[in-house]
Amino acid sequence: MTLKTILLSMIDLAQPTNPPAGPTGGVNTEGLADFLRRFFAPLFLVIVSVVALFFLFTREITRFVQFIILAIAIGVIFYVPNIIEVTAKAIAGALGITGG
């Protein structure tokens, strides 16, 4: 009796099943950009801080200033929402390219 139950359970588990379909049938990526920003922001700040301290302690002020400017530019590009889309639309508009 127990062996029969185990075998029937194994056969039932071995049957293929259809994956659950979402509202559109695809992967839900809503909020992915916000999640990635929240996940990588502390890591980015730690790396920037360590490298900046290295440049300060080795008295390489020129490289320190260059690095801080680059870090600020990268931070703005990645952490300001929709900055790439807005910039691309502005450049396209300045070049006279109309979107469809």
N, C-alpha and C positions, 0 to 999 in steps of 0.2 A: 504494500500500500504506500509506504513512504517512498520507495524507489520509483513507483509510478508517478507520484506527485512531483518528485524531483525531475524526472525525465520530461513530464509535461510542461513544467516550468521552464526547463532549458529549451525545449522546442519553441515555446511561446516567446522567450527572450531572443531566440535566433531569427525570428521572423523580421523581415525588413519593415521599417515604419517610415511614413512620410514625415519630413521635417515640418515643424510648425511654420506657417506662413504669416508674415507680418501684414500690416495694412497695405503695403505696396508690394509685398513679396520679396523685398530686398533687405539688406542689412541696415539697421537703424543707426545712423551716425550723428544724430542730433546731440549737440553738446560736446562733440568730440574735440573741437578746437579749444573750447573752454577747459576741458579736462586736461588736455596736453599743456596748455598754458599754466594751469595750476600745478601740474606735475613737474614741469621743467623749470619754472621760475626760481625756486630755491636752489636748484642745481646750478643754474646759470649765474645766480648771484654769488654762490660760493666760489665758483671757478674765477669769476671776474675779481672777486676780493683777493683770492690767493695770488693771482698773477699781478694784480696792482700792488700788493704788498711786496712781492718779489722785486718789482721794478723800483719801488721806493727804497727798499733796503739796500739795493745794489747801486743806488744813486744814479739811475738812468732816467732822468727827468723827462728827456725828450721822448723816449719810448713809452714812459708812463702816460704822458699827455696823449700820444698817438693811440695808445691802447684804450684809454678812457673814452676818447672820441669814437673809436670803432665800436666799443662796447655799448655806448649810448645809442649809436646808429642801429646796431643789431637788436638791441632791446626795443627800440621804437618799432622796427620792422616786424618783429615777432609778437610783441605784446600789446600793440595798439590794434583794436579790432578793425578789420576791413581796410587797413592802411594800404595794402597792396592793390586791392580792387579800386580804391579811390584814386591812387596814384596812376594806375594803368589807364583809367578812364580820363584823367586829366591830361596825360601825355597824348593819348589818342585824340582827344578833343583839340589839343594844341597843334597836332599834326594834320587836323582836318579829316580824320578817319571817323566815320559814323558807324556805330554798332547796329547789328540787326537783330 
